[in-house]
Amino acid sequence: MEALGFPSLNSHTISCSSFQKQRTTKIPCQREHFSSISLLSSLKLRPCYRPFHFRRSATRMQADNEDYELKQMRDVAAAKKRWEALVREGKVKALTPREAGYAIQLSNKTLLDVRPSTEHKKAWVKGSTWIPIFDVGKEFDAGTLSRKFMSFTMGGWWSGVPTLSYNSQFLSKVDEKFPKDTDLIVACQKGLRSLAACEQLYNAGYRNLFWVQGGLEAAEEEDLVREGPQPFKFAGIGGVSEFLGKCNNL
């Protein structure tokens, strides 16, 4: 009780006993009278302060999250211009999901799946290599927890999309498996993160890069040989929206 800012149980009991005694004998005690007023005041005023403090903290957390989201939007907009230039200048060649399927089957090209584990475990291309460029974040600093909380309250419960963090071992893992002259078909769920991966791979010296435009989500079932429990189009969703999507397709 004292840790929550309330008087201890013993002091409260004594005050009540004194008040009961005062009521029985009808002899007013000025000290006990002021003690009762102090007790009632503390019980009345302290709860009013704490909700205000909580609201102020929640407002500050929301403002910090909005600043973070705004910075993220600006960074992504700038990055998209660079990525589009890679395709426009022919440094990265765009393929449809069907063309990627033909290239894998007929030319033995390697598909590099850069999706996070939450998407990859639901559906993947047979024979592909999985090295995520972003994966589910495991950090527990104050900023990360704030973003996780706001992500959940702003729709994460609906989409089931987790907070992702950059995989600092992405390039080293690719370099362990593939020489610089390897033909790599890079794919993600919607096509954006795979472009980010292509930029990093190109800057690291890879020159035979192919990008699956629209991502695996745009693939028809006959385009690629799929393994896993779900169709590609369901791999990128979760939460309530995934459940309703399955129901609509029964």
Number of C-alpha atoms within 10 A of each C-alpha: 8 8 7 9 12 14 14 12 11 9 12 15 11 12 17 14 12 17 18 12 13 15 11 9 8 10 9 12 12 9 8 16 14 11 17 17 11 12 15 11 11 14 14 11 10 13 13 10 10 12 11 11 11 11 11 12 12 14 12 12 18 16 12 15 20 14 12 13 13 12 12 12 12 10 11 14 11 11 15 14 10 15 19 14 13 17 18 12 9 12 18 24 16 20 19 17 23 17 14 26 23 15 16 21 13 9 11 11 18 20 24 24 24 25 27 24 14 17 20 22 14 16 20 24 21 13 13 17 16 19 20 26 23 19 19 16 14 11 12 10 8 10 14 16 14 16 19 19 16 17 17 16 11 10 12 18 15 16 16 18 18 17 19 15 15 13 15 11 12 17 16 9 13 17 14 8 10 13 11 16 11 14 19 22 26 31 32 27 27 17 19 19 20 28 28 18 24 26 21 15 21 16 10 12 11 21 17 16 21 26 27 28 24 19 23 27 19 18 21 13 12 10 16 21 13 17 16 14 12 14 17 25 17 19 22 22 18 20 14 13 15 17 14 11 13 11 9 8 6 5
